[in-house]
Amino acid sequence: KVISIENMLEYGNFTVNEMNAKNGVIQNNLMVGYTDNTTDLCDNLVMDVSGSTLFHNQVQILGDTIFGEKSSNAEDVSNNDTNLFVYGDLRIMDGGNIIIEDVCNTTITELRTEVKITDSLDISNDGTSVALIVNQLYTTSEDIVQFRDNGVNVFTIGSGGKTLINGDVSMESSLE
């Protein structure tokens, strides 16, 4: 049967209406779905799935994974409707990083979550702009920033820059 399938693939049309397999290896290109564009079957195509795909087990991807068009410019990206939704945890393992690269520097990157870091946080800048900006939009009801020692506020900057320091203060220079 395998020889018959290989002959059909090489010498004619091959139609499958339903397929179920426990194991399978695709050595070259695989396209799942429908296209009337024969250029989609080019050498660059490794796997193309049109429609929904459900994986029941682990998916391991080695190498780069691109969502959207790699050759997009800033306008293409801002008008693109490609999204990646993660329902559950996103884990970056073994020293991996989240890098948000906005080469046009025209957007704001927002992380809307409670961030907990169990190691040190180091913010470094090469002098091209301010290293850290903290902006509290509603200072009438919330402080701008609070620094805590074991859950107790020790340094607070509130509305209008009102500053509260709990504890001893020493100066090595003048205070104005």
N, C-alpha and C positions, 0 to 999 in steps of 0.2 A: 504494500500500500504506500509506503514511503517513496518508492521508486516511481509509482504512478503519479503521486503529488508532485515530485520533482520534475517529471516530464511535462505535466500540465503547466507548471510555473514557467518552465523554460520555453515550451513550444506553443502555448495557447492560453486561453482564458481559464481562470480558476475562480470558482464562486463558492463561498461558504455562507450558508444562511444561519447556522448555529454551530458554535464550537465550544468545547469544554476540554481543558487540559490540566493535568496536575503539574507537569513540568514542561518547560519549553525554552529554547534558546533562539534568539534572533541575532544572527551574526552581523548583519548589515543594517538596512533601514526597515522601519515598521511604520505604517500609517493606519490608524484606526479611525474610521469615520468616512465621510464622503467628500470628494472634491471633483470638480470638473476641470480643474486646472492641472494639466500634466506636468507643469514645471514644478509643482509641489513635490514631485518624486525625484528631486535632484540629489546629488551626492551629499549635500549638507544635511539632508533630512535624516535624523536618527530615529526619532519617535514623534509622531504627530497624532494627537487625539482630538477629534472634533466632537464636542458633546461632553457629558459628565463622565468622570472616571472615579471609581471607588476602589481603594486598596484596603484589603482586610488585614494585612500584615505590614511589617516594616518596609519602608522604601528607602533604599540607600543610594545616594547620588554621589558619584565621584567626579570632581571637576566643577566648573562653573555652572550655575543654573541661572537662567535669564528669564524674567517675566516681562513681557512687552517686547518692543523692537529695540535691538541693541544699537542701531544706528540713529535712534531718535535724538532730536535736539530738544532744547528746553520747552519750546512751544508744543512740540509733539507730546512730551511727557505730561505737561499740564493739561492737555486735552485728551489724554489717554484714559480709558475706563478700565485698565487692567489693575486688579487688586489681588492681594494675598491676604486671606482671612485665616487666622489661627484660632481655633476654639480649644483652649487648653494652654499649656505652658509652652513657651518658646525658650529653649535652653541653648546657650552658647557655651560650648564645653572647652575645657583644657586651654585656657588662655585666648580663646577666640574673641573677636571684637564686634561691636555694632559700629559700622562706619556709615555715616550719612553724608554722601558726597553731592553737594549742590554746587556745581562749578559756576553757575550763573549767579549764585548768592542772592536770589530773588525771593526765596521762600523762608518761612519760619518752620522749624522742626519742633513738633510738640510731642512730649512724652507725657501722656495723661495716665499716671499710675502712681502708686505709692512705691517709692524706690527705697530699698533697704540694701545697704552695702555693709558687709561684715568684715571688710578689709579697709585699707585707707583709700581716700579719694584725693587724687592729685590733679589739679587743673593747671596746665602749662600753656603759655602763649608765646609765640616768637616775636611779639611786639608789634604786630600789624593792627591790633585793635585792643579794646578792653578785654582782660582775661575772664572776668566774671561779671555778669549783670543779673541782679535780682530785682524784679519789678513786681510790686504788689499793687494791683489795680484798685482794691477796696480797702484802703488804710483806715477808713472810718470805723471798721469793725474788726479788722485783723492786723496784727503786727506785720512788719515787713520781713523780719527774720528773727529767729530765736536759736541761740546756741545753748545746748544743755549739757550738764554733767550728771550722768546717771539719772536722767529724767527730770532734773531740776534746772529751770532757766537760770543761766549765769550771765548771759549777755543778750539783751533784746534791743532791737531797733524798731521803733513803732512809728505811728503817724507823724509826719513832718520831721522825721529824723530823731524824735525823742528817744534817747538812749538810756537804758538801765543796765548797770553792771552790779551784780551781786558778788561780793567778795573783795579782796584787797586789790588795789591798783597801784602799779609802780611805773614810773616814767624814766626813760633814759634821755629824753629830750624835752623841749618846752611843749606846753599844752596851750593852745589858743582857742 
